[in-house]
Amino acid sequence: MENFNFSSMIKGNKDSLPDQIANFIFKKIFTRELPQGTRLIESNIAKELNVSNIPVREAFYILLNTGVLEKLPRKGVRVKSISSKELHDYTDALIDLFALAVDYSMSKWDDDKRKNLKQYYQETNEQLERENLLEYIVKLHRLCGYVFEVADNKAFIKFYYDITFITNAYSQIMWGEIGKTRKRNSYVSDMVDALLNSNFELAKKTFDVLTRESLSL
């Protein structure tokens, strides 16, 4: 499961058949084609994709491990329902984790890393200008994740991927309106500017606002 995260899932960066099927299912969850609580029938998905049940079962296992699906006694495999409290808990955890990553990264920013950050921000903005919201969220996930790469703490990176896999899957409704997304993107701009200018406390505060507005229910 190393490096298995929201961006790689949406982009379909995994090559195995079970991973491709997991990607197929996850996109349906992300786009709300499969709402929370929906029961997934192994044989139905296998028939839809013209594959055997085995890779579908393995895809279920992948998504069960990410917390996106759940297996309930006598109810089978379902898209996991997440409560407002759970999402708020994940939100708090993500904000605290980002603040730690910023603290760890303070002494590690150099010209090359700032250049990379600018490039990731430019790519993120380009997708918003094209109104490609799914790709925008993928790029934004990559942009924020870069702070964790600069911090160079493997535990932080893993926790970031684990948390954002769930939060991104269940906050997609918040990104549906392009106008509101453009407003939230102003916080992204402020956060990037703060990081580029070594104003780390402002970067943490801006990420806090961005995350709470993006994940509020």
N, CA and C atoms as a LAMMPS dump frame, in Angstrom:
ITEM: TIMESTEP
0
ITEM: NUMBER OF ATOMS
651
ITEM: BOX BOUNDS ff ff ff
-5.0000000000000000e+02 5.0000000000000000e+02
-5.0000000000000000e+02 5.0000000000000000e+02
-5.0000000000000000e+02 5.0000000000000000e+02
ITEM: ATOMS id mol type element x y z
1 1 1 N 0.81 -1.213 0
2 1 2 C 0 0 0
3 1 3 C 0.85 1.272 0
4 2 1 N 2.163 1.185 -0.125
5 2 2 C 3.03 2.35 -0.116
6 2 3 C 2.697 3.257 -1.299
7 3 1 N 2.62 4.578 -0.992
8 3 2 C 2.347 5.599 -2.007
9 3 3 C 0.965 5.455 -2.636
10 4 1 N 0.07 4.727 -1.976
11 4 2 C -1.295 4.59 -2.481
12 4 3 C -2.106 5.714 -1.857
13 5 1 N -2.491 6.702 -2.63
14 5 2 C -3.117 7.88 -2.067
15 5 3 C -4.143 8.45 -3.024
16 6 1 N -4.765 9.534 -2.598
17 6 2 C -5.84 10.141 -3.379
18 6 3 C -5.416 10.473 -4.806
19 7 1 N -4.276 11.125 -4.955
20 7 2 C -3.835 11.54 -6.291
21 7 3 C -3.57 10.352 -7.201
22 8 1 N -2.871 9.343 -6.675
23 8 2 C -2.558 8.178 -7.501
24 8 3 C -3.823 7.411 -7.861
25 9 1 N -4.808 7.411 -6.95
26 9 2 C -6.059 6.723 -7.225
27 9 3 C -6.842 7.427 -8.332
28 10 1 N -7.01 8.732 -8.201
29 10 2 C -7.759 9.488 -9.205
30 10 3 C -7.067 9.437 -10.563
31 11 1 N -5.747 9.533 -10.554
32 11 2 C -4.992 9.551 -11.802
33 11 3 C -4.841 8.161 -12.411
34 12 1 N -5.15 7.119 -11.628
35 12 2 C -5.01 5.773 -12.15
36 12 3 C -3.572 5.368 -12.37
37 13 1 N -2.702 5.743 -11.425
38 13 2 C -1.272 5.498 -11.603
39 13 3 C -0.85 4.063 -11.29
40 14 1 N -1.763 3.255 -10.814
41 14 2 C -1.444 1.867 -10.509
42 14 3 C -1.79 0.988 -11.709
43 15 1 N -0.987 -0.032 -11.948
44 15 2 C -1.114 -0.799 -13.181
45 15 3 C -1.903 -2.095 -13.034
46 16 1 N -1.961 -2.658 -11.836
47 16 2 C -2.6 -3.96 -11.686
48 16 3 C -4.107 -3.836 -11.897
49 17 1 N -4.738 -4.938 -12.286
50 17 2 C -6.177 -4.933 -12.531
51 17 3 C -6.969 -4.575 -11.272
52 18 1 N -6.66 -5.146 -10.104
53 18 2 C -7.389 -4.738 -8.894
54 18 3 C -7.273 -3.24 -8.612
55 19 1 N -6.081 -2.665 -8.843
56 19 2 C -5.91 -1.229 -8.628
57 19 3 C -6.74 -0.418 -9.619
58 20 1 N -6.816 -0.888 -10.852
59 20 2 C -7.626 -0.194 -11.854
60 20 3 C -9.107 -0.239 -11.479
61 21 1 N -9.548 -1.37 -10.952
62 21 2 C -10.944 -1.499 -10.531
63 21 3 C -11.207 -0.623 -9.313
64 22 1 N -10.25 -0.59 -8.388
65 22 2 C -10.379 0.292 -7.223
66 22 3 C -10.482 1.743 -7.672
67 23 1 N -9.694 2.104 -8.676
68 23 2 C -9.75 3.451 -9.251
69 23 3 C -11.13 3.743 -9.829
70 24 1 N -11.686 2.775 -10.545
71 24 2 C -13.011 2.893 -11.15
72 24 3 C -14.072 3.132 -10.075
73 25 1 N -14.011 2.351 -8.993
74 25 2 C -14.989 2.478 -7.911
75 25 3 C -14.819 3.811 -7.187
76 26 1 N -13.56 4.163 -6.911
77 26 2 C -13.303 5.384 -6.148
78 26 3 C -13.783 6.619 -6.901
79 27 1 N -13.582 6.648 -8.204
80 27 2 C -14.057 7.794 -8.983
81 27 3 C -15.574 7.918 -8.894
82 28 1 N -16.269 6.786 -8.866
83 28 2 C -17.726 6.823 -8.746
84 28 3 C -18.146 7.35 -7.377
85 29 1 N -17.362 7.011 -6.357
86 29 2 C -17.641 7.548 -5.024
87 29 3 C -17.381 9.049 -5.008
88 30 1 N -16.245 9.444 -5.581
89 30 2 C -15.849 10.852 -5.558
90 30 3 C -16.837 11.732 -6.313
91 31 1 N -17.388 11.22 -7.41
92 31 2 C -18.333 12.008 -8.213
93 31 3 C -19.78 11.817 -7.761
94 32 1 N -19.952 11.124 -6.641
95 32 2 C -21.265 10.92 -6.012
96 32 3 C -22.179 9.99 -6.8
97 33 1 N -21.628 9.272 -7.771
98 33 2 C -22.425 8.268 -8.473
99 33 3 C -22.736 7.106 -7.542
100 34 1 N -21.837 6.889 -6.569
101 34 2 C -22.061 5.903 -5.513
102 34 3 C -22.115 6.652 -4.186
103 35 1 N -23.312 7.005 -3.707
104 35 2 C -23.423 7.773 -2.463
105 35 3 C -23.036 6.94 -1.238
106 36 1 N -22.846 7.624 -0.126
107 36 2 C -22.536 6.943 1.123
108 36 3 C -23.641 5.944 1.46
109 37 1 N -23.228 4.78 1.921
110 37 2 C -24.177 3.742 2.302
111 37 3 C -24.562 2.799 1.18
112 38 1 N -24.146 3.083 -0.055
113 38 2 C -24.477 2.226 -1.195
114 38 3 C -23.809 0.865 -1.056
115 39 1 N -24.588 -0.186 -1.241
116 39 2 C -24.024 -1.541 -1.183
117 39 3 C -23.386 -1.885 -2.525
118 40 1 N -22.206 -2.454 -2.473
119 40 2 C -21.494 -2.848 -3.686
120 40 3 C -21.561 -4.362 -3.844
121 41 1 N -22.063 -4.799 -4.971
122 41 2 C -22.196 -6.226 -5.25
123 41 3 C -21.034 -6.658 -6.138
124 42 1 N -20.238 -7.557 -5.626
125 42 2 C -19.029 -8.007 -6.325
126 42 3 C -19.334 -8.478 -7.743
127 43 1 N -20.347 -9.322 -7.871
128 43 2 C -20.657 -9.907 -9.179
129 43 3 C -21.166 -8.854 -10.164
130 44 1 N -21.881 -7.85 -9.662
131 44 2 C -22.392 -6.795 -10.545
132 44 3 C -21.256 -5.966 -11.144
133 45 1 N -20.289 -5.628 -10.303
134 45 2 C -19.151 -4.851 -10.792
135 45 3 C -18.318 -5.684 -11.756
136 46 1 N -18.151 -6.97 -11.435
137 46 2 C -17.397 -7.859 -12.322
138 46 3 C -18.064 -7.941 -13.696
139 47 1 N -19.385 -8.02 -13.697
140 47 2 C -20.119 -8.087 -14.96
141 47 3 C -19.991 -6.774 -15.73
142 48 1 N -20.096 -5.657 -15.022
143 48 2 C -20.001 -4.345 -15.669
144 48 3 C -18.651 -4.146 -16.341
145 49 1 N -17.594 -4.651 -15.694
146 49 2 C -16.238 -4.461 -16.209
147 49 3 C -15.74 -5.645 -17.025
148 50 1 N -16.588 -6.686 -17.117
149 50 2 C -16.227 -7.881 -17.882
150 50 3 C -14.951 -8.529 -17.349
151 51 1 N -14.915 -8.712 -16.031
152 51 2 C -13.786 -9.376 -15.376
153 51 3 C -14.347 -10.429 -14.423
154 52 1 N -13.467 -11.248 -13.877
155 52 2 C -13.902 -12.225 -12.891
156 52 3 C -14.109 -11.541 -11.54
157 53 1 N -14.682 -12.281 -10.6
158 53 2 C -14.935 -11.716 -9.275
159 53 3 C -13.653 -11.483 -8.484
160 54 1 N -12.594 -12.225 -8.797
161 54 2 C -11.375 -12.178 -7.974
162 54 3 C -10.747 -10.787 -7.928
163 55 1 N -10.479 -10.127 -9.069
164 55 2 C -9.88 -8.783 -8.979
165 55 3 C -10.809 -7.754 -8.343
166 56 1 N -12.125 -7.955 -8.477
167 56 2 C -13.074 -7.05 -7.821
168 56 3 C -12.97 -7.204 -6.311
169 57 1 N -12.857 -8.453 -5.862
170 57 2 C -12.694 -8.72 -4.421
171 57 3 C -11.417 -8.073 -3.9
172 58 1 N -10.36 -8.151 -4.702
173 58 2 C -9.092 -7.531 -4.301
174 58 3 C -9.211 -6.007 -4.29
175 59 1 N -9.978 -5.459 -5.224
176 59 2 C -10.21 -4.008 -5.242
177 59 3 C -10.981 -3.575 -3.998
178 60 1 N -11.968 -4.382 -3.597
179 60 2 C -12.695 -4.103 -2.357
180 60 3 C -11.723 -4.059 -1.185
181 61 1 N -10.8 -5.003 -1.152
182 61 2 C -9.83 -5.07 -0.055
183 61 3 C -8.985 -3.798 -0.013
184 62 1 N -8.569 -3.32 -1.18
185 62 2 C -7.78 -2.079 -1.249
186 62 3 C -8.564 -0.919 -0.649
187 63 1 N -9.821 -0.78 -1.049
188 63 2 C -10.621 0.354 -0.593
189 63 3 C -11.088 0.188 0.847
190 64 1 N -11.227 -1.046 1.3
191 64 2 C -11.518 -1.278 2.716
192 64 3 C -10.36 -0.795 3.575
193 65 1 N -9.147 -1.017 3.096
194 65 2 C -7.96 -0.6 3.845
195 65 3 C -7.799 0.916 3.886
196 66 1 N -8.328 1.609 2.898
197 66 2 C -8.223 3.072 2.897
198 66 3 C -9.306 3.72 3.752
199 67 1 N -10.325 2.95 4.131
200 67 2 C -11.41 3.503 4.929
201 67 3 C -12.551 4.06 4.109
202 68 1 N -12.501 3.904 2.796
203 68 2 C -13.56 4.424 1.931
204 68 3 C -14.747 3.459 1.871
205 69 1 N -14.455 2.165 1.943
206 69 2 C -15.498 1.145 2.018
207 69 3 C -15.496 0.53 3.409
208 70 1 N -16.605 -0.102 3.753
209 70 2 C -16.69 -0.841 5.01
210 70 3 C -17.464 -2.131 4.767
211 71 1 N -17.137 -3.155 5.546
212 71 2 C -17.817 -4.443 5.433
213 71 3 C -18.584 -4.684 6.72
214 72 1 N -19.914 -4.772 6.592
215 72 2 C -20.77 -4.92 7.755
216 72 3 C -21.385 -6.314 7.785
217 73 1 N -21.547 -6.899 8.975
218 73 2 C -22.166 -8.225 9.084
219 73 3 C -23.559 -8.238 8.465
220 74 1 N -23.791 -9.192 7.609
221 74 2 C -25.078 -9.425 6.953
222 74 3 C -25.501 -8.276 6.029
223 75 1 N -24.643 -7.275 5.871
224 75 2 C -24.968 -6.161 4.98
225 75 3 C -23.985 -6.026 3.827
226 76 1 N -22.916 -6.803 3.868
227 76 2 C -21.956 -6.794 2.777
228 76 3 C -21.062 -5.568 2.763
229 77 1 N -20.455 -5.333 1.607
230 77 2 C -19.53 -4.207 1.435
231 77 3 C -20.317 -2.981 0.988
232 78 1 N -20.084 -1.88 1.669
233 78 2 C -20.796 -0.644 1.364
234 78 3 C -19.834 0.537 1.311
235 79 1 N -20.264 1.578 0.607
236 79 2 C -19.536 2.843 0.675
237 79 3 C -19.709 3.365 2.094
238 80 1 N -18.61 3.605 2.76
239 80 2 C -18.677 3.975 4.17
240 80 3 C -19.37 5.315 4.362
241 81 1 N -20.269 5.354 5.325
242 81 2 C -20.902 6.615 5.703
243 81 3 C -20.043 7.286 6.765
244 82 1 N -19.818 8.565 6.614
245 82 2 C -18.996 9.3 7.567
246 82 3 C -19.834 10.412 8.187
247 83 1 N -19.801 10.503 9.504
248 83 2 C -20.6 11.495 10.212
249 83 3 C -19.911 12.856 10.188
250 84 1 N -20.671 13.885 10.526
251 84 2 C -20.094 15.227 10.601
252 84 3 C -18.974 15.275 11.629
253 85 1 N -19.176 14.582 12.756
254 85 2 C -18.143 14.583 13.798
255 85 3 C -16.856 13.942 13.299
256 86 1 N -16.999 12.826 12.587
257 86 2 C -15.808 12.164 12.054
258 86 3 C -15.057 13.079 11.094
259 87 1 N -15.792 13.758 10.217
260 87 2 C -15.134 14.636 9.256
261 87 3 C -14.473 15.82 9.958
262 88 1 N -15.121 16.322 11
263 88 2 C -14.508 17.408 11.772
264 88 3 C -13.242 16.923 12.466
265 89 1 N -13.271 15.685 12.967
266 89 2 C -12.077 15.122 13.609
267 89 3 C -10.931 15.001 12.606
268 90 1 N -11.248 14.529 11.407
269 90 2 C -10.223 14.431 10.359
270 90 3 C -9.702 15.821 9.981
271 91 1 N -10.613 16.796 9.956
272 91 2 C -10.211 18.164 9.631
273 91 3 C -9.205 18.694 10.645
274 92 1 N -9.521 18.531 11.932
275 92 2 C -8.61 18.985 12.985
276 92 3 C -7.26 18.285 12.883
277 93 1 N -7.301 16.978 12.626
278 93 2 C -6.055 16.211 12.531
279 93 3 C -5.208 16.689 11.355
280 94 1 N -5.859 16.964 10.223
281 94 2 C -5.132 17.409 9.034
282 94 3 C -4.484 18.774 9.265
283 95 1 N -5.208 19.671 9.909
284 95 2 C -4.667 21.005 10.189
285 95 3 C -3.47 20.923 11.13
286 96 1 N -3.598 20.129 12.187
287 96 2 C -2.486 19.972 13.132
288 96 3 C -1.282 19.328 12.457
289 97 1 N -1.55 18.358 11.598
290 97 2 C -0.459 17.668 10.906
291 97 3 C 0.267 18.618 9.952
292 98 1 N -0.492 19.453 9.252
293 98 2 C 0.129 20.422 8.342
294 98 3 C 1.006 21.399 9.118
295 99 1 N 0.527 21.838 10.274
296 99 2 C 1.317 22.765 11.091
297 99 3 C 2.64 22.131 11.509
298 100 1 N 2.594 20.856 11.869
299 100 2 C 3.829 20.147 12.219
300 100 3 C 4.768 20.059 11.019
301 101 1 N 4.201 19.75 9.856
302 101 2 C 5.026 19.642 8.651
303 101 3 C 5.684 20.981 8.322
304 102 1 N 4.95 22.062 8.479
305 102 2 C 5.523 23.389 8.238
306 102 3 C 6.682 23.647 9.195
307 103 1 N 6.483 23.315 10.472
308 103 2 C 7.554 23.502 11.461
309 103 3 C 8.802 22.711 11.084
310 104 1 N 8.594 21.472 10.644
311 104 2 C 9.728 20.619 10.276
312 104 3 C 10.411 21.101 8.994
313 105 1 N 9.658 21.81 8.157
314 105 2 C 10.196 22.22 6.851
315 105 3 C 10.933 23.559 6.891
316 106 1 N 10.8 24.297 7.973
317 106 2 C 11.274 25.693 8.019
318 106 3 C 12.705 25.875 7.528
319 107 1 N 13.596 25.04 7.989
320 107 2 C 15.018 25.209 7.666
321 107 3 C 15.411 24.539 6.35
322 108 1 N 14.433 23.926 5.659
323 108 2 C 14.758 23.108 4.494
324 108 3 C 14.357 23.74 3.164
325 109 1 N 13.734 24.918 3.215
326 109 2 C 13.344 25.572 1.969
327 109 3 C 14.554 26.233 1.323
328 110 1 N 14.759 25.953 0.047
329 110 2 C 15.822 26.608 -0.714
330 110 3 C 15.231 27.07 -2.047
331 111 1 N 16.057 27.618 -2.907
332 111 2 C 15.554 28.164 -4.174
333 111 3 C 14.885 27.099 -5.038
334 112 1 N 15.458 25.906 -5.073
335 112 2 C 14.875 24.833 -5.888
336 112 3 C 13.504 24.424 -5.361
337 113 1 N 13.386 24.32 -4.047
338 113 2 C 12.102 23.916 -3.463
339 113 3 C 11.049 25.001 -3.659
340 114 1 N 11.447 26.241 -3.55
341 114 2 C 10.497 27.332 -3.808
342 114 3 C 10.065 27.337 -5.278
343 115 1 N 10.998 27.04 -6.154
344 115 2 C 10.671 26.956 -7.579
345 115 3 C 9.664 25.839 -7.829
346 116 1 N 9.862 24.695 -7.185
347 116 2 C 8.919 23.581 -7.324
348 116 3 C 7.539 23.967 -6.813
349 117 1 N 7.511 24.655 -5.675
350 117 2 C 6.231 25.079 -5.107
351 117 3 C 5.496 26.005 -6.071
352 118 1 N 6.205 26.945 -6.665
353 118 2 C 5.601 27.845 -7.653
354 118 3 C 5.04 27.067 -8.84
355 119 1 N 5.778 26.057 -9.281
356 119 2 C 5.342 25.255 -10.417
357 119 3 C 4.069 24.488 -10.09
358 120 1 N 4.015 23.89 -8.895
359 120 2 C 2.818 23.158 -8.484
360 120 3 C 1.62 24.098 -8.37
361 121 1 N 1.867 25.302 -7.871
362 121 2 C 0.777 26.277 -7.749
363 121 3 C 0.279 26.7 -9.132
364 122 1 N 1.19 26.913 -10.06
365 122 2 C 0.804 27.285 -11.423
366 122 3 C -0.048 26.191 -12.061
367 123 1 N 0.358 24.938 -11.887
368 123 2 C -0.402 23.824 -12.452
369 123 3 C -1.794 23.732 -11.822
370 124 1 N -1.869 24.006 -10.531
371 124 2 C -3.154 23.999 -9.837
372 124 3 C -4.069 25.083 -10.395
373 125 1 N -3.536 26.278 -10.546
374 125 2 C -4.318 27.399 -11.077
375 125 3 C -4.8 27.144 -12.497
376 126 1 N -3.959 26.522 -13.3
377 126 2 C -4.332 26.246 -14.69
378 126 3 C -5.58 25.371 -14.759
379 127 1 N -5.67 24.39 -13.88
380 127 2 C -6.835 23.51 -13.881
381 127 3 C -8.087 24.249 -13.433
382 128 1 N -7.924 25.181 -12.501
383 128 2 C -9.078 25.968 -12.067
384 128 3 C -9.556 26.875 -13.196
385 129 1 N -8.63 27.473 -13.921
386 129 2 C -9.003 28.338 -15.044
387 129 3 C -9.754 27.557 -16.116
388 130 1 N -9.423 26.288 -16.261
389 130 2 C -10.114 25.428 -17.225
390 130 3 C -11.418 24.874 -16.652
391 131 1 N -11.668 25.198 -15.386
392 131 2 C -12.847 24.713 -14.659
393 131 3 C -12.881 23.188 -14.611
394 132 1 N -11.701 22.592 -14.566
395 132 2 C -11.568 21.142 -14.414
396 132 3 C -11.39 20.86 -12.929
397 133 1 N -12.517 20.759 -12.214
398 133 2 C -12.458 20.719 -10.757
399 133 3 C -11.808 19.454 -10.221
400 134 1 N -12.055 18.321 -10.874
401 134 2 C -11.445 17.086 -10.392
402 134 3 C -9.926 17.173 -10.481
403 135 1 N -9.426 17.614 -11.621
404 135 2 C -7.977 17.737 -11.791
405 135 3 C -7.421 18.84 -10.889
406 136 1 N -8.21 19.873 -10.652
407 136 2 C -7.789 20.94 -9.737
408 136 3 C -7.554 20.388 -8.333
409 137 1 N -8.476 19.554 -7.861
410 137 2 C -8.334 18.992 -6.519
411 137 3 C -7.122 18.071 -6.451
412 138 1 N -6.886 17.313 -7.522
413 138 2 C -5.697 16.458 -7.573
414 138 3 C -4.431 17.308 -7.469
415 139 1 N -4.381 18.398 -8.224
416 139 2 C -3.2 19.274 -8.198
417 139 3 C -3.053 19.967 -6.845
418 140 1 N -4.168 20.354 -6.247
419 140 2 C -4.115 20.995 -4.933
420 140 3 C -3.612 20.019 -3.874
421 141 1 N -4.059 18.786 -3.978
422 141 2 C -3.572 17.739 -3.071
423 141 3 C -2.067 17.585 -3.208
424 142 1 N -1.585 17.633 -4.43
425 142 2 C -0.14 17.525 -4.682
426 142 3 C 0.595 18.749 -4.144
427 143 1 N 0.028 19.919 -4.331
428 143 2 C 0.639 21.164 -3.863
429 143 3 C 0.8 21.171 -2.344
430 144 1 N -0.265 20.877 -1.631
431 144 2 C -0.189 20.855 -0.165
432 144 3 C 0.723 19.73 0.318
433 145 1 N 0.697 18.615 -0.393
434 145 2 C 1.553 17.493 -0.023
435 145 3 C 3.028 17.801 -0.163
436 146 1 N 3.353 18.787 -0.999
437 146 2 C 4.765 19.124 -1.194
438 146 3 C 5.397 19.649 0.093
439 147 1 N 4.621 20.305 0.933
440 147 2 C 5.139 20.77 2.225
441 147 3 C 5.625 19.582 3.05
442 148 1 N 4.906 18.482 2.967
443 148 2 C 5.305 17.276 3.7
444 148 3 C 6.575 16.673 3.107
445 149 1 N 6.72 16.77 1.791
446 149 2 C 7.95 16.289 1.16
447 149 3 C 9.149 17.121 1.602
448 150 1 N 8.967 18.434 1.673
449 150 2 C 10.059 19.3 2.123
450 150 3 C 10.399 19.003 3.579
451 151 1 N 9.384 18.745 4.389
452 151 2 C 9.614 18.401 5.796
453 151 3 C 10.422 17.121 5.924
454 152 1 N 10.289 16.245 4.913
455 152 2 C 11.079 15.011 4.839
456 152 3 C 10.877 14.124 6.059
457 153 1 N 9.588 13.923 6.403
458 153 2 C 9.229 13.033 7.507
459 153 3 C 8.25 12.001 6.958
460 154 1 N 8.691 10.763 6.852
461 154 2 C 7.881 9.725 6.216
462 154 3 C 6.575 9.472 6.948
463 155 1 N 6.599 9.585 8.268
464 155 2 C 5.373 9.367 9.038
465 155 3 C 4.342 10.444 8.711
466 156 1 N 4.789 11.697 8.644
467 156 2 C 3.876 12.782 8.302
468 156 3 C 3.277 12.574 6.916
469 157 1 N 4.112 12.16 5.961
470 157 2 C 3.638 11.937 4.594
471 157 3 C 2.573 10.845 4.568
472 158 1 N 2.822 9.758 5.28
473 158 2 C 1.852 8.654 5.316
474 158 3 C 0.534 9.114 5.928
475 159 1 N 0.609 9.824 7.055
476 159 2 C -0.612 10.29 7.707
477 159 3 C -1.373 11.265 6.805
478 160 1 N -0.643 12.108 6.09
479 160 2 C -1.284 13.05 5.164
480 160 3 C -2.052 12.295 4.087
481 161 1 N -1.417 11.29 3.491
482 161 2 C -2.088 10.499 2.466
483 161 3 C -3.307 9.77 3.033
484 162 1 N -3.158 9.204 4.228
485 162 2 C -4.262 8.454 4.835
486 162 3 C -5.461 9.359 5.107
487 163 1 N -5.205 10.521 5.69
488 163 2 C -6.292 11.427 6.046
489 163 3 C -6.955 12.006 4.801
490 164 1 N -6.151 12.468 3.849
491 164 2 C -6.728 13.127 2.675
492 164 3 C -7.446 12.15 1.752
493 165 1 N -7.096 10.877 1.825
494 165 2 C -7.844 9.892 1.035
495 165 3 C -9.314 9.939 1.435
496 166 1 N -9.554 10.019 2.737
497 166 2 C -10.925 10.022 3.24
498 166 3 C -11.569 11.391 3.08
499 167 1 N -10.866 12.443 3.473
500 167 2 C -11.477 13.777 3.411
501 167 3 C -11.807 14.186 1.979
502 168 1 N -10.94 13.871 1.047
503 168 2 C -11.221 14.223 -0.348
504 168 3 C -12.392 13.428 -0.905
505 169 1 N -12.499 12.174 -0.489
506 169 2 C -13.588 11.331 -0.986
507 169 3 C -14.948 11.839 -0.528
508 170 1 N -15.005 12.423 0.669
509 170 2 C -16.298 12.792 1.241
510 170 3 C -16.57 14.291 1.257
511 171 1 N -15.667 15.077 0.723
512 171 2 C -15.903 16.521 0.679
513 171 3 C -16.153 17.005 -0.735
514 172 1 N -16.337 16.087 -1.68
515 172 2 C -16.436 16.483 -3.079
516 172 3 C -17.599 17.433 -3.326
517 173 1 N -18.644 17.331 -2.524
518 173 2 C -19.801 18.203 -2.724
519 173 3 C -19.434 19.666 -2.518
520 174 1 N -18.399 19.918 -1.682
521 174 2 C -17.992 21.289 -1.39
522 174 3 C -17.303 21.948 -2.577
523 175 1 N -16.872 21.141 -3.538
524 175 2 C -16.115 21.699 -4.663
525 175 3 C -16.971 21.861 -5.916
526 176 1 N -18.265 21.65 -5.789
527 176 2 C -19.104 21.612 -6.977
528 176 3 C -19.361 22.952 -7.642
529 177 1 N -19.276 24.048 -6.882
530 177 2 C -19.568 25.365 -7.435
531 177 3 C -18.266 26.087 -7.745
532 178 1 N -18.08 26.455 -8.996
533 178 2 C -16.811 27.041 -9.433
534 178 3 C -16.546 28.37 -8.731
535 179 1 N -17.612 29.152 -8.465
536 179 2 C -17.428 30.441 -7.806
537 179 3 C -16.848 30.296 -6.413
538 180 1 N -17.396 29.358 -5.642
539 180 2 C -16.896 29.139 -4.285
540 180 3 C -15.488 28.554 -4.311
541 181 1 N -15.227 27.74 -5.308
542 181 2 C -13.889 27.163 -5.421
543 181 3 C -12.865 28.251 -5.739
544 182 1 N -13.239 29.193 -6.574
545 182 2 C -12.331 30.312 -6.872
546 182 3 C -12.053 31.124 -5.607
547 183 1 N -13.068 31.322 -4.79
548 183 2 C -12.873 32.059 -3.542
549 183 3 C -11.904 31.317 -2.627
550 184 1 N -12.107 30 -2.509
551 184 2 C -11.202 29.217 -1.658
552 184 3 C -9.79 29.223 -2.227
553 185 1 N -9.676 29.318 -3.539
554 185 2 C -8.347 29.309 -4.148
555 185 3 C -7.534 30.543 -3.761
556 186 1 N -8.209 31.608 -3.343
557 186 2 C -7.47 32.788 -2.877
558 186 3 C -6.674 32.453 -1.621
559 187 1 N -7.196 31.529 -0.814
560 187 2 C -6.452 31.084 0.366
561 187 3 C -5.228 30.267 -0.048
562 188 1 N -5.38 29.506 -1.12
563 188 2 C -4.237 28.742 -1.634
564 188 3 C -3.133 29.704 -2.051
565 189 1 N -3.523 30.767 -2.751
566 189 2 C -2.554 31.773 -3.184
567 189 3 C -1.849 32.405 -1.991
568 190 1 N -2.619 32.748 -0.958
569 190 2 C -2.039 33.356 0.245
570 190 3 C -1.094 32.391 0.954
571 191 1 N -1.475 31.118 0.99
572 191 2 C -0.635 30.115 1.642
573 191 3 C 0.695 29.958 0.913
574 192 1 N 0.631 29.893 -0.41
575 192 2 C 1.854 29.745 -1.206
576 192 3 C 2.749 30.968 -1.036
577 193 1 N 2.167 32.153 -1.091
578 193 2 C 2.954 33.375 -0.901
579 193 3 C 3.634 33.378 0.465
580 194 1 N 2.905 32.936 1.48
581 194 2 C 3.47 32.902 2.829
582 194 3 C 4.655 31.945 2.902
583 195 1 N 4.526 30.79 2.281
584 195 2 C 5.63 29.822 2.281
585 195 3 C 6.829 30.364 1.515
586 196 1 N 6.571 30.998 0.382
587 196 2 C 7.667 31.539 -0.43
588 196 3 C 8.429 32.64 0.305
589 197 1 N 7.718 33.341 1.198
590 197 2 C 8.332 34.443 1.939
591 197 3 C 8.701 34.055 3.371
592 198 1 N 8.693 32.749 3.635
593 198 2 C 9.084 32.217 4.952
594 198 3 C 8.217 32.758 6.086
595 199 1 N 6.981 33.106 5.764
596 199 2 C 6.028 33.526 6.795
597 199 3 C 5.23 32.286 7.195
598 200 1 N 5.863 31.436 7.98
599 200 2 C 5.326 30.102 8.222
600 200 3 C 4.07 30.117 9.099
601 201 1 N 3.99 31.044 10.028
602 201 2 C 2.791 31.12 10.862
603 201 3 C 1.577 31.508 10.027
604 202 1 N 1.775 32.431 9.09
605 202 2 C 0.673 32.809 8.203
606 202 3 C 0.285 31.642 7.309
607 203 1 N 1.258 30.871 6.847
608 203 2 C 0.959 29.7 6.012
609 203 3 C 0.086 28.713 6.77
610 204 1 N 0.398 28.496 8.048
611 204 2 C -0.391 27.568 8.861
612 204 3 C -1.811 28.093 9.073
613 205 1 N -1.934 29.374 9.352
614 205 2 C -3.262 29.956 9.574
615 205 3 C -4.106 29.907 8.303
616 206 1 N -3.474 30.174 7.173
617 206 2 C -4.209 30.166 5.905
618 206 3 C -4.661 28.765 5.542
619 207 1 N -3.795 27.768 5.773
620 207 2 C -4.19 26.382 5.515
621 207 3 C -5.353 25.994 6.412
622 208 1 N -5.351 26.469 7.652
623 208 2 C -6.444 26.203 8.586
624 208 3 C -7.765 26.693 7.994
625 209 1 N -7.789 27.94 7.527
626 209 2 C -9.019 28.504 6.958
627 209 3 C -9.431 27.747 5.697
628 210 1 N -8.47 27.493 4.818
629 210 2 C -8.746 26.77 3.576
630 210 3 C -9.359 25.407 3.859
631 211 1 N -8.773 24.688 4.797
632 211 2 C -9.225 23.327 5.086
633 211 3 C -10.601 23.318 5.723
634 212 1 N -10.833 24.208 6.672
635 212 2 C -12.14 24.23 7.342
636 212 3 C -13.25 24.632 6.374
637 213 1 N -12.976 25.553 5.479
638 213 2 C -13.999 25.935 4.494
639 213 3 C -14.229 24.823 3.473
640 214 1 N -13.17 24.097 3.15
641 214 2 C -13.28 23.038 2.142
642 214 3 C -13.976 21.799 2.678
643 215 1 N -13.848 21.549 3.99
644 215 2 C -14.36 20.304 4.559
645 215 3 C -15.577 20.502 5.439
646 216 1 N -16.057 21.737 5.575
647 216 2 C -17.228 21.96 6.416
648 216 3 C -18.448 21.342 5.759
649 217 1 N -19.31 20.797 6.6
650 217 2 C -20.518 20.145 6.08
651 217 3 C -21.754 21.028 6.298
